[in-house]
Amino acid sequence: MDAKSLTVSADVQAAQAGDKLKISAFDGANKVSEQEVDATETATLVIANPKLWSPSSPFLYDLKVALVRNGKTVDEVKSYFAMRKSSMGPDANGIQRMLLNDKFVFQYGPLDQGWWPDGLYTAPTDEALKFDIVKTKEMGFNMIRKHIKVEPARWYYECDKQGVLVWQDMPSGDLGNQWEPNLGTMGGTDKDRSAESEAIYRKEWSKIMDDLHNFPSIIVWTPFNEAWGQFKTKEIAEWTKEKDPSRLVNSASGGNHVVTGDIVDLHHYPNPRMPRPDLFGPTHAIVLGEYGGLGLPVPGHSWKEKDNWGYQTFKTADELFDKYASFMKEMEGLIKKGLSAAVYTQTTDVEQETNGLMTYDRKVIKVPATKLKEVTDKLYNPDLVKMNP
């Protein structure tokens, strides 16, 4: 974004000597930039006066990549891109804040595990895949933490189109090490993974970052969650950042904290809490990586009619909403003190968990989206935080 440029490379199969790549960028029907390079080279297009992508204005440019041979186009693909920046910077009190396009935007969204009762990790239709994203935006959230799962490309495209920020987790594996959720407490240990297990992790995480790199909605990578398979934390966090410096790295969501990465992340249920800004804020952005978990079983729409649970369970939707609204008031105070982001558990019920904003089958939205949005929107008040000029 700072350089107002777009860098494009292509893998061309069976390229011939003299083949060219013609890269064209469009704002609707208006061509804003174009460059032609050899088929094996990287093109850099200047995007003058870029329209920046954000949740409030998710602008996408169109892109055309053509293979030109002897002056004729022999192959062509169409795509899109966005101009946006994910970074950090200090507020007026010297606390690091997560920034979008060099401005503080409080990032708030649900923990989204993406489970479906009839297909487990596979949504039944393309419309169903979009449904959770659309409803999340309607409820007033501007972010989704995609938890322990990688979605199909169509899902990220919809986030790009809708203007939803995405925190992408590495799916967890290789359990067994101790979890220490308290900040600044010794005792949580990295797992001694086998060479084979470590190699698989590195291969898969690298491939995830490669495959998802071009989706502008993704602004945070999370290598580890709650110590699940966590190992060589500092090394993995630094490798992740080196591989993709365009995004922030949340090295260890919820525990086993190591002084590395960009973010310090606390999990706390049910009420919102935050890491101490005087201790962690000068060097790291402070986030509440999970909280909430307010449960409401809906008869006829629960995976288990008995023995289901939430972190705090209610009998009516009004009771649940009143508690949620009280959390929003608490959150405003935390934002003023240094909180950059928060993740509410969770988008939908999941099997025995009844703490979703929607039922597992998506047939019941427990609290009307407009009602949630009304209280959630207050978190985005720019007057809550004064940044350095």
Disulfide bonds with the S-S distance in Angstrom:
none
